Structure formats: C-alpha cells, structure tokens
Amino acid sequence: MISGDSIKRVREGLQDHVGSKVVVKCNRGKRRTTVNQGVLESTHSNVFVVRYNNQLDETYHRTSYSYTDLLTKSVEFSILRDSF
C-alpha cells in the first residue's frame, strides 16, 4: 500500500530537480510503452508536470503525472546529468 509519506518523499525529491532534463518512460498497457525526453517544469501536491518540445515546428506540450504512477512503476523517470 502506498502511504502519504512515500508520496511526500517522492515529491520532495523531484522538487530539487525542477528545470532539469528528464526521460519519462510510460507503460500504456498491452505492450505499449512510450519514451520521451523533456524538462521537469513544476511539482504540485499530487502531480508533477513535464514539458516536451516538438522539434519539427518548435512548439511544446505539457503532460502531468501523479506521484503514485512513479511508486506503482507505471511511469519510470530518469534525470539526465549534463556532461561537461
């Protein structure tokens, strides 16, 4: 069972990385998985928002994910480190 304390720890961990580049892998069911690279735009009490850029026409869209998605592993999340 997922506790409120677990969600709080995930949220606090993500707050330190707002503005960082991330890779999000979503399990959409029936062997459908999507992998996208974006920027962690903001965190809220129950969700976090990732902004994805469309390189073809220079637009972007935002997608929100719940912290429980991370805890149940229906969404996997990686923070990209800048290499200098």
N, C-alpha and C positions, 0 to 999 in steps of 0.2 A: 504494500500500500504506500502511496506517495503522501508524505507529510508536508505540512505547510513550511516546516523548517527546511526541507530539501529544496523546495521551490525558492525560498528566500536565499539559500546559499548559491543556487544557480544564477539567480537574478543579480546578486552582489558580485559574482564572478564575471558576469558579462558587462556590468557597468564600467569596469576598468578598461574595457576594450571598445567602447563606443568610438566610431570613426575608423576602426581597423578594417582591413580587407579580410573577408571570410569566405569559406567554401561551405555551402549548405547542401547536404545530400538528403533528399526526401524519399521516403518509401510511400509510393502512391497505391500500393496494393496490386495483386495479380502480376507480380514480377515487373512492375513498372517503377523505375527509380529515376529521379532527375537529380542532376548535379549542376549547381550554379555557383558562380563567383560574384560577390557583391561587397557592400560595405555595411557594417553594423551601424545603423542610423540612430536608433534610440532603444531604450528599455522602459517598460512600464510595469505596473504592478502584476499583470498576468501574462503579458506578451512582450516580445521584442520584435523590432522591425528591421528588415534588411532591404537595402536599395540595390536594385540590379540595373546596370547600364545596358542599353541596346546599342551596340557599336555600329549598326547599319544606318540608323537615322538619328543618332545622338540623342535619344530620349531615354527615359528611365521609368521603372515602375517599382513600387514598394510591395513587399509581402510581409505579413505578420505571422509569427509562430508563437505557440504557447510554450511555457517552460515545461509543462507536462509532456509535450511532444519530445523534448530532449530526454527527459527522465524515462520515458517508455521506449526510447530509441526508434521512434517513427521518423525522427529528424536527427541527423548527425551534423555536427557543427565543428569546423576547424578554423582556427585563426591563423592567417598567413603572416609569417615573420618577414620583415623587409631584410633583404641581404645587402650588406654594404661592402 
